[in-house]
């Protein structure tokens, strides 16, 4: 018995070690068929037949390596030094210096497979490409002899639900987790993925706001001016859209998109993939008459649905304005909607609807934007100052910045204001100086200016300090007579859509000497304030192309399999 076991052990060791050393085409005699004496017991006929079939023929190749070419990037053009490119001819090969991909194989874990070998015969005149298709043997002891799991070789079409298999699919896929593999392969179904258990979800910029059924809709025009309800609202993306909706008095009660319920009936997920819901509350309702007069209703807790009254359809949604309140951790805590309702008569075939969404972080005050991101011509310049006596490092000052707006508008070019000051002999120098400074600079002159139109107070690098210059004459009394602000800006970002960015701001105070006046004498001094905008964008150097030309094209399959 011991001798029989020893012989059996030697037999199985040879089966594992010898196949990698043989040729790619095994013969029937290479692996002896198990017998009753070798195994110590009778072998079932079906196992013996399967063994015989497996040893007579190797696995069929899944991929034709002769048609694979990973360096073929250009469509209908020959790629340089790509010896497997089918678009290259003999004239192209004669110009090659090497083969960038000398060997092409399939799965390297297979025991035996075909391999395409490419090389150049540089001694020929002209040089020629040499192609060989050989049988490559994997020297590793642990290799795959046959890829018998066919489902892993391709993507199987999903099973479509029908009346016959619906209950079965519901039982299989309705749980929180499921597997597409057979049940016997699922070794531990109760084990939870550690990475999923520790992962916390949060909304990030631009991520669609999820609801209980899909996402928060913000209708917008797509190809034409007609409304499309497939536009999701992105987190922290302020949007304002207008589109046209087809309506009629007869069926106004059947059109969901003109009803208030369509915009508030689905709760918002506080964070993605969570069970915590945030209901959309109605903040205000404004009713617009046929002649355009608007009236704010006192009670906003009443749901007003479209209805026909005296050949009119009233309570039709003309506008919706969402306001989302979120935390610094990317969680939505409040959602409110303001509605504008109107009416249509029988002659109306369509209405224009407007939609808007805005975001405010909790415990902060909303600040109007002057651009997104770059400044828009004519809008105010965002500026701020640091509260006095703030006992923290300078980085924290920006978090507590109190935002104000200069009485200047971006790109108003040169703006000059003048007035005349009448000075009498009774006026003292020091009080007069302080009064003029307050007149020129205001009560709270900012210390920092926002570089972009949408800069937030917590973004430290988005704030530019204001540099102050003081020009005065050497005298016992000098009073300020002019304030000149220079705003230097540049075009930032893409050449196709440049954004205006402020990079430097200077405030210059000019003073003049005030001489003592004789009694009962007066003097008139002009007081001037001005702002100048200077474009310091660097022009492109001659002959230098910083961006691809418009007619540059990528291969049609460059992003395959992604669209």
C-alpha distance (Angstrom), angle and dihedral (degrees) to the residues before:
residue distance angle dihedral
X1 . . .
X2 3.81 . .
X3 3.79 89.9 .
X4 3.78 90.7 50.8
X5 3.82 91.4 51.0
X6 3.80 90.2 48.3
X7 3.77 91.6 51.2
X8 3.79 90.1 48.7
X9 3.79 92.5 51.1
X10 3.80 92.7 50.7
X11 3.77 89.6 49.8
X12 3.83 94.0 55.9
X13 3.81 93.3 46.0
X14 3.78 89.8 56.4
X15 3.78 90.9 51.5
X16 3.82 90.9 57.3
X17 3.79 98.7 42.3
X18 3.77 106.2 36.1
X19 3.83 104.6 55.1
X20 3.82 95.1 67.5
X21 3.82 89.2 54.2
X22 3.76 96.0 50.7
X23 3.77 129.1 79.7
X24 3.79 121.4 -80.1
X25 3.83 92.8 -103.9
X26 3.81 108.8 63.7
X27 3.78 119.4 -159.9
X28 3.78 129.6 -142.2
X29 3.78 91.6 -104.7
X30 3.80 93.1 54.7
X31 3.80 94.4 78.4
X32 3.82 115.9 33.6
X33 3.75 116.2 -134.6
X34 3.81 113.2 -111.4
X35 3.78 114.5 -107.0
X36 3.74 134.4 -165.4
X37 3.77 92.8 -103.5
X38 3.80 94.4 50.6
X39 3.77 95.4 47.0
X40 3.73 96.0 39.2
X41 3.83 91.1 -125.9
X42 3.77 140.3 50.9
X43 3.87 116.2 -75.4
X44 3.83 115.7 -137.3
X45 3.83 113.8 -112.5
X46 3.84 93.8 -122.4
X47 3.82 91.8 56.4
X48 3.78 91.1 47.1
X49 3.84 90.5 50.9
X50 3.80 92.5 48.8
X51 3.80 90.8 49.9
X52 3.79 91.7 50.7
X53 3.83 92.5 49.5
X54 3.79 92.8 48.0
X55 3.81 94.1 51.1
X56 3.79 96.0 46.8
X57 3.80 95.7 60.7
X58 3.79 132.9 23.8
X59 3.80 123.8 -132.5
X60 3.78 115.8 -67.5
X61 3.81 111.7 -111.4
X62 3.76 112.6 -102.7
X63 3.81 95.5 -160.6
X64 3.79 129.2 38.3
X65 3.80 100.6 -133.2
X66 3.80 91.1 -168.0
X67 3.81 87.9 69.3
X68 3.80 96.3 45.0
X69 3.79 118.9 99.7
X70 3.79 119.3 165.9
X71 3.82 94.5 -179.3
X72 3.81 94.4 55.7
X73 3.83 98.9 107.2
X74 3.82 104.9 144.3
X75 3.78 120.2 76.0
X76 3.82 114.2 -123.0
X77 3.82 89.5 -12.0
X78 3.77 134.0 102.1
X79 3.81 114.7 -108.8
X80 3.80 114.0 -140.3
X81 3.85 114.0 -102.8
X82 3.83 91.0 -2.3
X83 3.79 100.2 132.9
X84 3.82 93.8 -177.9
X85 3.82 94.7 53.4
X86 3.84 107.4 121.0
X87 3.83 89.7 -154.8
X88 3.82 91.3 65.7
X89 3.81 120.9 92.3
X90 3.78 133.9 -165.9
X91 3.81 91.6 -84.2
X92 3.79 90.2 55.1
X93 3.81 93.0 47.3
X94 3.81 90.7 53.3
X95 3.80 88.9 63.4
X96 3.83 95.9 50.1
X97 3.80 119.2 108.4
X98 3.83 96.8 -165.4
X99 3.79 142.5 -13.7
X100 3.80 108.9 -97.3
X101 3.84 90.2 -158.7
X102 3.84 107.5 33.8
X103 3.83 97.2 174.8
X104 3.80 133.3 30.8
X105 3.80 120.6 -165.9
X106 3.77 138.5 162.4
X107 3.81 123.6 -131.6
X108 3.81 108.8 -6.2
X109 3.82 91.0 -153.2
X110 3.82 93.8 68.9
X111 3.80 117.8 105.7
X112 3.79 92.4 -134.4
X113 3.78 131.7 9.5
X114 3.77 143.9 148.7
X115 3.81 119.1 -89.0
X116 3.80 128.7 -165.1
X117 3.82 112.8 -141.1
X118 3.82 120.8 -160.9
X119 3.80 126.1 -171.4
X120 3.80 141.4 149.6
X121 3.80 127.9 -115.7
X122 3.78 99.2 -144.2
X123 3.82 92.7 175.9
X124 3.80 91.6 64.9
X125 3.78 118.5 90.8
X126 2.95 105.7 -104.8
X127 3.85 100.0 17.6
X128 3.80 114.3 -104.6
X129 3.77 136.2 -154.7
X130 3.82 117.9 -116.4
X131 3.81 119.3 -152.3
X132 3.82 124.8 -170.2
X133 3.79 131.7 175.4
X134 3.81 110.4 -155.6
X135 3.79 139.5 169.7
X136 3.80 109.0 -107.1
X137 3.80 119.7 -156.9
X138 3.78 121.3 -153.1
X139 3.85 108.7 -131.2
X140 3.80 92.6 -156.9
X141 3.81 118.5 107.7
X142 3.81 90.1 -141.0
X143 3.78 107.7 60.9
X144 3.78 138.8 133.5
X145 3.78 113.5 -99.6
X146 3.81 97.6 -176.2
X147 3.81 132.7 7.7
X148 3.78 94.6 -136.7
X149 3.83 96.6 159.5
X150 3.79 96.2 88.9
X151 3.81 95.4 -179.2
X152 3.80 90.4 67.8
X153 3.81 92.7 59.2
X154 3.81 96.3 68.3
X155 3.76 143.9 8.6
X156 3.78 110.7 -90.8
X157 3.79 119.6 -138.6
X158 3.80 112.0 -105.7
X159 3.75 116.9 -108.1
X160 3.78 109.6 -106.8
X161 3.81 115.7 -134.9
X162 3.79 116.5 -112.2
X163 3.77 134.8 170.2
X164 3.82 89.3 -94.2
X165 3.83 100.1 49.9
X166 3.82 100.9 29.0
X167 3.81 95.6 99.2
X168 3.80 91.1 47.9
X169 3.83 93.4 49.8
X170 3.79 91.4 45.2
X171 3.78 91.2 54.0
X172 3.79 91.0 47.9
X173 3.81 101.7 44.8
X174 3.81 105.9 24.2
X175 3.80 95.2 86.5
X176 3.80 123.9 89.1
X177 3.82 90.9 -104.6
X178 3.78 131.5 25.3
X179 3.79 139.1 165.6
X180 3.77 130.7 -135.6
X181 3.81 90.6 -150.9
X182 3.82 124.1 91.3
X183 3.78 116.0 -81.6
X184 3.79 91.4 -112.7
X185 3.81 90.3 62.8
X186 3.80 93.7 54.7
X187 3.79 99.2 92.2
X188 3.81 98.6 172.8
X189 3.80 114.7 15.7
X190 3.78 94.1 168.0
X191 3.80 94.9 56.9
X192 3.78 113.1 105.1
X193 3.75 124.0 -142.7
X194 3.82 106.1 -106.6
X195 3.78 92.2 -145.6
X196 3.81 91.9 54.0
X197 3.79 91.9 46.2
X198 3.81 93.1 55.8
X199 3.81 96.3 39.0
X200 3.79 116.5 107.5
X201 3.77 120.2 -160.0
X202 3.79 126.3 -139.5
X203 3.76 138.3 163.2
X204 3.77 115.5 -100.2
X205 3.79 130.4 -167.2
X206 3.80 112.6 -67.1
X207 3.83 96.1 7.2
X208 3.84 110.7 136.5
X209 3.80 112.3 -105.5
X210 3.78 106.6 -114.4
X211 3.79 125.0 -139.5
X212 3.77 133.4 -171.4
X213 3.82 92.4 -89.6
X214 3.83 104.8 25.2
X215 3.81 127.3 -46.6
X216 3.79 139.3 -41.5
X217 3.79 106.9 -80.6
X218 3.78 123.4 -137.9
X219 3.82 105.7 179.7
X220 3.78 115.5 -139.6
X221 3.81 139.2 164.7
X222 3.80 115.2 -90.2
X223 3.81 116.1 179.8
X224 3.80 98.6 -11.6
X225 3.78 131.3 12.7
X226 3.82 93.3 -81.5
X227 3.79 116.8 114.3
X228 3.78 121.5 -102.9
X229 3.81 117.3 -163.7
X230 3.82 93.2 -160.2
X231 3.81 95.3 86.2
X232 3.84 110.5 109.0
X233 3.78 121.1 -148.8
X234 3.83 110.8 -118.0
X235 3.78 121.8 -139.4
X236 3.84 112.3 -100.2
X237 3.81 90.2 -0.3
X238 3.80 108.4 126.2
X239 3.79 108.2 -148.9
X240 3.78 137.2 177.0
X241 3.80 120.3 -173.8
X242 3.79 138.7 172.5
X243 3.79 126.7 -162.4
X244 3.80 142.1 158.9
X245 3.81 124.3 -106.1
X246 3.81 125.6 -163.0
X247 3.83 111.4 -127.6
X248 3.78 142.0 158.5
X249 3.78 134.4 -170.9
X250 3.79 93.4 -119.4
X251 3.82 96.5 59.7
X252 3.81 102.4 22.5
X253 3.80 90.4 115.9
X254 3.82 90.8 58.0
X255 3.82 97.3 52.1
X256 3.81 107.6 94.3
X257 3.81 95.6 -164.9
X258 3.82 93.1 64.5
X259 3.81 94.1 52.9
X260 3.81 126.0 90.1
X261 3.79 89.5 -135.3
X262 3.82 91.0 65.4
X263 3.82 91.0 65.2
X264 3.82 102.0 40.9
X265 3.81 106.2 29.4
X266 3.82 95.1 91.3
X267 3.80 122.2 66.4
X268 3.81 121.5 -132.1
X269 3.81 121.4 -120.0
X270 3.81 109.2 -117.5
X271 3.82 89.0 -141.6
X272 3.81 128.5 1.8
X273 3.81 116.7 -78.9
X274 3.79 93.8 10.2
X275 3.79 134.5 125.8
X276 3.80 94.1 -137.3
X277 3.79 109.7 106.8
X278 3.81 132.4 -160.2
X279 3.80 115.7 -156.4
X280 3.80 119.3 -139.2
X281 3.79 108.7 -121.9
X282 3.79 126.0 -158.4
X283 3.80 108.5 -114.6
X284 3.79 100.5 -179.4
X285 3.80 142.1 -12.6
X286 3.79 123.1 -148.8
X287 3.81 119.3 -170.5
X288 3.80 118.0 -150.2
X289 3.80 120.9 -159.6
X290 3.79 125.8 -143.4
X291 3.81 90.9 -96.5
X292 3.82 92.3 52.8
X293 3.81 100.4 -101.6
X294 3.80 112.8 143.8
X295 3.80 128.4 -150.6
X296 3.81 126.7 -171.3
X297 3.80 112.1 -135.8
X298 3.78 118.1 -134.5
X299 3.80 96.5 -139.8
X300 3.80 118.2 52.6
X301 3.80 97.3 174.2
X302 3.80 94.2 81.6
X303 3.79 117.6 94.8
X304 3.80 108.6 -135.8
X305 3.80 113.1 -160.1
X306 3.81 126.2 -168.6
X307 3.78 113.6 -88.9
X308 3.81 138.5 166.3
X309 3.80 115.7 -110.6
X310 3.82 124.5 168.8
X311 3.81 94.3 -18.7
X312 3.78 89.6 -48.5
X313 3.79 130.5 107.2
X314 3.79 107.7 -140.4
X315 3.82 134.2 -172.8
X316 3.79 93.1 40.9
X317 3.82 113.8 158.8
X318 3.79 110.4 -112.7
X319 3.80 97.5 165.3
X320 3.79 141.1 9.8
X321 3.80 125.9 -166.0
X322 3.81 117.9 -170.3
X323 3.78 122.4 -160.6
X324 3.81 117.6 -167.3
X325 3.81 124.1 -165.2
X326 3.80 116.0 -158.9
X327 3.79 140.4 173.2
X328 3.78 129.6 -121.7
X329 3.81 88.4 -103.8
X330 3.82 91.4 65.0
X331 3.81 96.5 -102.4
X332 3.80 124.1 137.7
X333 3.81 111.2 -135.1
X334 3.82 103.2 167.2
X335 3.79 137.0 25.6
X336 3.79 125.5 -176.0
X337 3.80 133.7 177.0
X338 3.80 130.2 -156.5
X339 3.80 118.1 -159.0
X340 3.77 136.7 -156.8
X341 3.81 110.1 -158.3
X342 3.79 125.5 -167.2
X343 3.76 144.5 167.7
X344 3.81 136.3 -117.4
X345 3.79 133.5 -160.1
X346 3.78 130.7 -144.5
X347 3.80 93.0 -86.4
X348 3.80 92.9 60.8
X349 3.80 115.3 100.1
X350 3.80 98.8 170.5
X351 3.80 142.2 10.1
X352 3.79 133.6 -150.5
X353 3.79 115.1 -123.1
X354 3.81 127.1 -164.9
X355 3.79 125.7 -156.7
X356 3.78 131.3 -171.4
X357 3.79 137.8 174.5
X358 3.81 129.9 -169.8
X359 3.80 135.5 176.3
X360 3.80 133.7 -143.0
X361 3.78 127.5 -175.4
X362 3.79 114.1 -128.8
X363 3.84 116.3 -95.9
X364 3.80 91.8 16.7
X365 3.77 133.3 100.2
X366 3.80 119.7 -119.9
X367 3.78 113.9 -109.3
X368 3.81 121.9 -155.7
X369 3.78 112.9 -118.2
X370 3.78 124.8 -129.0
X371 3.79 94.3 -160.3
X372 3.78 142.5 -21.6
X373 2.95 102.9 -97.8
X374 3.81 104.6 -32.5
X375 3.78 124.6 45.0
X376 3.80 119.3 -90.3
X377 3.79 117.8 -135.6
X378 3.79 111.9 -99.5
X379 3.82 98.3 16.8
X380 3.84 121.4 116.3
X381 3.78 121.7 -90.8
X382 3.77 113.4 -113.5
X383 3.79 113.9 -126.4
X384 3.78 138.7 164.0
X385 3.75 145.2 -174.6
X386 3.79 137.2 -143.0
X387 3.81 116.3 -112.6
X388 3.78 112.2 -115.8
X389 3.80 118.3 -105.1
X390 3.80 95.6 15.5
X391 3.85 102.8 164.8
X392 3.80 99.1 -149.5
X393 3.81 136.3 85.7
X394 3.75 117.2 -79.2
X395 3.81 93.9 -99.6
X396 3.79 89.8 65.8
X397 3.78 91.7 51.9
X398 3.78 90.3 70.8
X399 3.77 91.8 54.2
X400 3.79 88.6 57.2
X401 3.80 94.7 41.5
X402 3.77 113.6 143.3
X403 3.78 105.9 -140.9
X404 3.78 120.2 -138.0
X405 3.78 133.0 161.6
X406 3.74 126.5 -120.8
X407 3.77 116.0 -127.1
X408 3.78 85.7 -113.8
X409 3.77 129.1 97.2
X410 3.77 123.2 -143.2
X411 3.80 115.0 -98.2
X412 3.79 93.6 1.7
X413 3.81 80.9 140.0
X414 3.82 111.1 -148.0
X415 3.80 112.8 2.4
X416 3.80 116.8 -179.9
X417 3.77 128.5 -176.7
X418 3.80 122.3 -172.1
X419 3.77 135.9 -174.3
X420 3.82 136.2 162.6
X421 3.81 125.8 -119.4
X422 3.76 120.6 -153.9
X423 3.81 112.4 -148.3
X424 3.79 124.1 -163.7
X425 3.78 130.8 -166.0
X426 3.82 91.3 -107.2
X427 3.82 93.7 63.9
X428 3.80 117.4 104.1
X429 3.80 121.9 -137.0
X430 3.83 101.4 -127.7
X431 3.83 99.1 47.3
X432 3.80 90.2 43.8
X433 3.80 91.6 51.7
X434 3.81 92.5 52.4
X435 3.79 92.0 46.3
X436 3.80 92.1 53.1
X437 3.83 92.3 47.2
X438 3.80 90.3 52.6
X439 3.78 89.4 48.1
X440 3.81 94.0 51.4
X441 3.82 100.9 37.7
X442 3.77 101.6 27.3
X443 3.78 128.9 -133.5
X444 3.84 96.6 -62.3
X445 3.77 111.9 23.2
X446 3.85 108.7 -167.4
X447 3.78 122.6 -114.8
X448 3.81 97.7 -157.5
X449 3.80 136.5 37.6
X450 3.79 126.2 -151.8
X451 3.79 111.3 -113.9
X452 3.82 92.4 -151.8
X453 3.77 132.6 36.7
X454 3.82 91.9 -116.9
X455 3.82 99.4 41.0
X456 3.79 113.5 146.2
X457 3.78 124.3 -144.4
X458 3.81 93.3 -118.3
X459 3.82 93.0 56.5
X460 3.80 99.9 91.2
X461 3.80 97.5 -172.9
X462 3.82 92.4 52.6
X463 3.81 93.5 70.7
X464 3.80 124.3 84.5
X465 3.83 118.8 -157.5
X466 3.79 117.0 -127.3
X467 3.79 112.9 -119.7
X468 3.82 115.0 -142.9
X469 3.81 126.3 -149.4
X470 3.78 124.8 -172.1
X471 3.80 120.8 -162.9
X472 3.77 116.1 -173.4
X473 3.76 142.0 156.1
X474 3.76 124.1 -116.4
X475 3.77 104.2 -103.8
X476 3.75 141.9 114.8
X477 3.81 92.6 -102.1
X478 3.78 126.6 25.2
X479 3.79 124.5 166.9
X480 3.84 128.8 -161.8
X481 3.78 113.7 -105.7
X482 3.83 105.0 168.5
X483 3.79 141.9 28.8
X484 3.80 119.0 -161.5
X485 3.81 120.4 -172.6
X486 3.80 118.5 -166.9
X487 3.80 118.2 -165.9
X488 3.80 115.0 -164.9
X489 3.80 114.6 -162.0
X490 3.76 137.8 171.2
X491 3.78 139.9 -161.6
X492 3.80 108.2 -100.7
X493 3.79 130.8 -166.2
X494 3.79 130.2 3.0
X495 3.77 121.4 17.2
X496 3.78 88.7 -134.8
X497 3.82 94.2 56.7
X498 3.82 109.4 14.6
X499 3.80 118.4 -170.4
X500 3.81 123.7 -142.5
X501 3.81 111.8 -118.7
X502 3.80 127.5 -179.1
X503 3.81 112.1 -135.3
X504 3.82 104.4 169.8
X505 3.81 138.7 16.6
X506 3.81 126.2 -172.7
X507 3.80 129.0 -174.9
X508 3.80 116.1 -160.7
X509 3.81 123.6 -167.2
X510 3.81 117.7 -161.7
X511 3.79 120.2 -163.6
X512 3.76 135.0 -167.2
X513 3.79 133.7 -155.4
X514 3.77 116.7 -95.9
X515 3.78 112.0 -153.1
X516 3.76 123.0 -160.0
X517 3.79 110.4 -94.1
X518 3.78 124.0 -140.8
X519 3.75 116.9 -107.6
X520 3.80 115.6 -71.6
X521 3.77 92.1 8.5
X522 3.84 125.8 125.7
X523 3.79 136.4 -157.1
X524 3.82 131.4 -162.4
X525 3.84 118.9 -145.2
X526 3.85 124.2 -174.8
X527 3.84 114.7 -127.6
X528 3.81 116.3 -156.3
X529 3.81 135.7 -173.7
X530 3.81 123.7 -178.7
X531 3.81 142.7 168.5
X532 3.80 125.7 -152.8
X533 3.83 127.0 -168.9
X534 3.80 116.4 -150.8
X535 3.80 123.3 -167.5
X536 3.81 108.2 -144.9
X537 3.82 96.9 173.7
X538 3.79 111.1 144.7
X539 3.82 112.7 -122.0
X540 3.78 118.2 -127.2
X541 3.78 114.3 -92.9
X542 3.82 115.4 -109.0
X543 3.78 111.4 -94.5
X544 3.79 93.3 8.7
X545 3.78 117.5 119.7
X546 3.78 109.8 -161.5
X547 3.79 94.4 177.7
X548 3.83 135.4 36.3
X549 3.77 115.8 -89.8
X550 3.78 118.4 -103.0
X551 3.80 93.7 -110.1
X552 3.83 93.7 54.8
X553 3.81 109.1 122.0
X554 3.78 134.0 -167.4
X555 3.81 121.5 -143.6
X556 3.79 112.3 -84.6
X557 3.81 91.1 -117.7
X558 3.81 95.7 42.9
X559 3.81 93.6 114.8
X560 3.81 96.4 35.2
X561 3.02 125.6 177.0
X562 3.81 88.5 19.7
X563 3.79 121.8 73.0
